[in-house]
Amino acid sequence: MTFSKSTALIASLLALAACGGGDSGSGLFGWLTQEEPVEMLNEVEFAVVRDQRPLVASVESLVIERLPGGIIVRATGLPPMQGWYDAQLVREANAAAGPGVLVYSFRARPPETPTRVSTQQSRELIVGTYLSDLELAGITSIRVLAAGNARTVGR
């Protein structure tokens, strides 16, 4: 190691060591422990973002798979033609399904250009979502909506 590299290394080590010393709060870890007052906001309005993806044509099956600490809700949907993508079960917070009913809509994006209809198996979309035991507290049934039907499973 040359003299200039050694000098630069020692100088940088000394500068780094100086960051952690003292009680000034200006060191490397001082900003992690200082607490500043937080301004409370009253009546904040949040923009509700609606999912623009259309519903798939139908829900073909709805299965609940038990796991430690929760469940997986798995649904198979059938769009009208091949090429649909970005499928997801979207929780419907404002659905008026009654107490204890958790409602999801089965949404996906259609292809940009028309495609073949082909066989049912080639069009199927399978999606799932995980719900913890805490989220399931008070839930007695789960409903998945499509454009043409809905499927419900209960406890």
C-alpha positions as CSV (number, residue, x, y, z in Angstrom):
1,M,0.0,0.0,0.0
2,T,1.4,3.4,-0.9
3,F,1.8,6.3,1.5
4,S,-1.0,8.3,-0.1
5,K,-3.4,5.4,0.0
6,S,-2.5,4.7,3.6
7,T,-3.0,8.4,4.5
8,A,-6.4,8.5,2.8
9,L,-7.5,5.3,4.5
10,I,-6.5,6.6,8.0
11,A,-8.2,10.0,7.3
12,S,-11.4,8.3,6.3
13,L,-11.4,6.0,9.3
14,L,-10.9,9.0,11.6
15,A,-13.7,10.9,10.0
16,L,-16.0,7.9,10.3
17,A,-15.1,7.5,14.0
18,A,-15.9,11.1,14.6
19,C,-19.4,10.6,13.4
20,G,-20.3,8.3,16.3
21,G,-18.8,10.1,19.2
22,G,-20.3,12.6,21.6
23,D,-23.8,13.5,22.6
24,S,-24.3,16.2,20.0
25,G,-26.8,14.1,18.0
26,S,-25.1,15.0,14.8
27,G,-23.3,11.7,14.4
28,L,-24.3,8.8,12.2
29,F,-26.7,7.2,14.7
30,G,-27.9,10.4,16.4
31,W,-30.7,10.9,13.8
32,L,-32.0,7.4,14.4
33,T,-32.9,8.1,18.0
34,Q,-34.0,11.7,18.0
35,E,-37.8,12.1,18.1
36,E,-39.5,15.1,16.6
37,P,-43.1,16.3,17.2
38,V,-45.5,15.1,14.6
39,E,-48.2,17.4,13.3
40,M,-51.6,15.7,13.5
41,L,-53.9,16.1,10.5
42,N,-57.6,16.3,11.0
43,E,-60.2,15.2,8.5
44,V,-57.8,14.0,5.8
45,E,-59.6,12.8,2.7
46,F,-58.1,9.9,0.8
47,A,-58.8,9.4,-2.9
48,V,-60.5,6.1,-3.6
49,V,-58.9,4.3,-6.5
50,R,-61.3,2.1,-8.4
51,D,-59.9,-1.0,-10.1
52,Q,-60.5,-0.4,-13.8
53,R,-60.1,-4.1,-14.8
54,P,-63.3,-5.7,-15.9
55,L,-64.8,-8.8,-14.2
56,V,-64.1,-12.1,-15.8
57,A,-67.2,-13.8,-17.4
58,S,-67.6,-16.5,-14.8
59,V,-66.2,-18.1,-11.7
60,E,-65.8,-21.8,-12.4
61,S,-64.6,-22.9,-9.0
62,L,-63.8,-21.6,-5.5
63,V,-61.6,-23.5,-3.1
64,I,-60.4,-22.8,0.4
65,E,-57.0,-24.3,1.4
66,R,-56.2,-24.3,5.1
67,L,-52.6,-23.3,6.1
68,P,-51.0,-22.7,9.5
69,G,-52.2,-19.2,10.5
70,G,-54.7,-18.7,7.8
71,I,-56.2,-19.8,4.5
72,I,-55.7,-19.4,0.8
73,V,-58.8,-18.5,-1.3
74,R,-58.2,-20.0,-4.8
75,A,-60.6,-19.2,-7.6
76,T,-60.7,-20.3,-11.2
77,G,-62.3,-17.9,-13.6
78,L,-63.2,-18.0,-17.3
79,P,-62.9,-15.0,-19.5
80,P,-64.7,-14.9,-22.9
81,M,-61.5,-15.4,-24.9
82,Q,-57.8,-16.3,-24.6
83,G,-55.2,-13.7,-23.7
84,W,-56.6,-12.2,-20.5
85,Y,-53.9,-11.4,-18.0
86,D,-53.1,-9.6,-14.7
87,A,-55.9,-11.5,-12.9
88,Q,-56.5,-10.9,-9.2
89,L,-59.1,-11.2,-6.5
90,V,-60.0,-7.7,-5.5
91,R,-61.5,-7.1,-2.0
92,E,-64.8,-5.2,-2.3
93,A,-65.0,-3.1,0.8
94,N,-68.4,-1.5,0.1
95,A,-70.2,-4.7,-1.0
96,A,-73.6,-5.0,0.8
97,A,-73.4,-8.8,1.3
98,G,-74.4,-8.9,5.0
99,P,-72.5,-9.3,8.2
100,G,-69.7,-11.9,8.2
101,V,-69.5,-12.1,4.4
102,L,-66.2,-11.2,2.8
103,V,-66.6,-10.3,-0.9
104,Y,-64.0,-10.3,-3.7
105,S,-64.4,-9.5,-7.4
106,F,-62.5,-11.6,-9.9
107,R,-60.8,-9.0,-12.3
108,A,-58.4,-9.3,-15.1
109,R,-57.2,-7.3,-18.1
110,P,-58.4,-8.2,-21.6
111,P,-56.0,-8.6,-24.5
112,E,-55.4,-5.4,-26.5
113,T,-56.5,-7.1,-29.7
114,P,-59.2,-9.8,-30.2
115,T,-58.0,-13.3,-29.8
116,R,-59.4,-16.8,-30.4
117,V,-62.0,-18.2,-28.0
118,S,-60.6,-21.8,-28.2
119,T,-61.2,-24.3,-25.4
120,Q,-62.3,-23.6,-21.9
121,Q,-59.1,-25.0,-20.4
122,S,-57.0,-22.6,-22.5
123,R,-58.9,-19.6,-21.2
124,E,-58.9,-20.4,-17.5
125,L,-57.3,-18.1,-15.0
126,I,-56.4,-19.2,-11.5
127,V,-55.8,-16.7,-8.8
128,G,-55.5,-16.8,-5.0
129,T,-55.2,-14.6,-2.0
130,Y,-54.0,-15.3,1.6
131,L,-56.1,-14.4,4.6
132,S,-54.7,-14.7,8.1
133,D,-56.7,-16.1,11.0
134,L,-56.9,-12.5,12.4
135,E,-58.5,-11.3,9.1
136,L,-60.9,-14.2,9.3
137,A,-62.2,-13.3,12.7
138,G,-66.0,-12.8,12.3
139,I,-66.1,-14.0,8.7
140,T,-68.6,-16.8,8.1
141,S,-68.5,-16.9,4.3
142,I,-66.4,-15.7,1.3
143,R,-68.0,-14.7,-2.0
144,V,-66.2,-14.2,-5.3
145,L,-68.1,-12.2,-8.0
146,A,-67.8,-12.4,-11.8
147,A,-69.8,-10.7,-14.5
148,G,-72.1,-13.7,-15.0
149,N,-72.2,-15.4,-11.6
150,A,-70.8,-15.6,-8.1
151,R,-69.6,-18.5,-5.9
152,T,-69.7,-18.6,-2.1
153,V,-68.0,-20.9,0.4
154,G,-68.8,-20.9,4.1
155,R,-67.6,-22.3,7.3
